[in-house]
Amino acid sequence: MKEIYLDHNATTPLRKEVLEAMMPYFSDEYGNASSVHSKGQAARKAVESSREIIGKAIGTEAVDIIFTSGGTESDNFAIKGIALANLNKGRHVITSAIEHMAVLESCRFLEQELGFEVTYLPVDRYGVVDLNRLKESIRKDTVLISIMFANNEIGTIQPIREISRIAKKNGIYFHTDAVQGLGKKPIDVEELGVDLCSFSAHKLNGPKGIGALYMRKGIEITPYQNGGHHERKKRGGTLNVPGIVGFAKAVEIATRDIYRTDEHLSRLTKRFLNGLQKELKEIYLNGHPKDRLSNTLNISFRYIEGESLLLNFDLKGILASTGSACTSGSLEPSHVLIAMGVPPDISQGSIRFSFGYENRDEDVDYCLREIPPIVRKLREMSPLC
Ligand SMILES: *Cc1c(COP(=O)(O)O)cnc(C)c1O
């Protein structure tokens, strides 16, 4: 059967070139990057040139990159690490209501374990944070603002430059979760003006279990994972050399192809959405009409349950998601759509289609043939209709 993967915001297939680059570090080049001997130094060299590639891709220097186990760890590290390092300055953090669970749960941890107060900024109907509310929320004891670059469920891109200006003016650290941005939109940490930035390799056709935290020079952070003297004593643990090499290769290719891929994806998703809108009534696009990732379409099919849509799509080999992979499986409505004020009778039938560079026009044609009959059939059976 055909298999059309449209869940790239959950994870992406590993590129062949990435696997090839990683292979030697699983076998002959097995050295520990901390070892002094030549085997260790070969691994160290691979790590450091990877760090340089990634640093260059995001407009900074290698020394500002700390390798982690992925986006979740980078978010935890940034939020808890900055909070712990600044306890004497204050215990207030500002974030948004639509962040990834890794950010929201790290903030909850600060509230529950360290007595922090956290402001969860509301968003408008397109999922954009309200900058006036942000300014009003700033207090003398605010130590950190954490607002994501692009949302994983709806693809809306936040006004990061404006937020960093506000943060800087008030002397507050600014962290952004750019896991969904890297490889999709140009990310230049200098130009964006962020202090800390989270990345993950497996969202851009790299391996799972490896990511990075960018940290501006001079920032004091409390290590989150204690251990040896790895990563300038900021993050203990033997380095995942094959993962790091694969991460850099994935970043290198994605950055090289970024405009071509963006154009390709925006053409595919436009065709997909227009095609569905021509065939079906009462379907709605969630997220910002323009400030969005080109690969992500979150669409509400009114009168249907998202879960039954997913199962029926899966039977035809169309693999999508009801929202974030972490919360799907629960029948709870998405916290992102709730924050945007999407009414429950519309949000319950929401599907996230997230495309990748390897998707083709034929995939869109196939979906446009298969999806409308499924939707019509389910609507006929629906008691909500
Ligand atoms: C996937 C994702 C994460 C988590 O990254 P992992 O490497 O899977 O831990 C964090 N933030 C966003 C926005 C994501 O999409």
PDBQT file of the ligand as one rigid body, heavy atoms in Angstrom, charges set to zero:
ROOT
HETATM    1  C1  LIG A 401       9.743  18.069  18.980  1.00  0.00    +0.000 C 
HETATM    2  C2  LIG A 401       9.778  19.319  19.730  1.00  0.00    +0.000 A 
HETATM    3  C3  LIG A 401      10.460  19.411  20.959  1.00  0.00    +0.000 A 
HETATM    4  C4  LIG A 401      11.109  18.213  21.598  1.00  0.00    +0.000 C 
HETATM    5  O1  LIG A 401      12.278  17.810  20.953  1.00  0.00    +0.000 OA
HETATM    6  P1  LIG A 401      12.841  16.338  21.217  1.00  0.00    +0.000 P 
HETATM    7  O2  LIG A 401      14.166  16.326  20.547  1.00  0.00    +0.000 OA
HETATM    8  O3  LIG A 401      11.865  15.391  20.579  1.00  0.00    +0.000 OA
HETATM    9  O4  LIG A 401      12.936  16.142  22.694  1.00  0.00    +0.000 OA
HETATM   10  C5  LIG A 401      10.498  20.631  21.599  1.00  0.00    +0.000 A 
HETATM   11  N1  LIG A 401       9.895  21.713  21.074  1.00  0.00    +0.000 NA
HETATM   12  C6  LIG A 401       9.235  21.661  19.902  1.00  0.00    +0.000 A 
HETATM   13  C7  LIG A 401       8.605  22.916  19.369  1.00  0.00    +0.000 C 
HETATM   14  C8  LIG A 401       9.148  20.474  19.200  1.00  0.00    +0.000 A 
HETATM   15  O5  LIG A 401       8.475  20.440  18.052  1.00  0.00    +0.000 OA
ENDROOT
TORSDOF 0
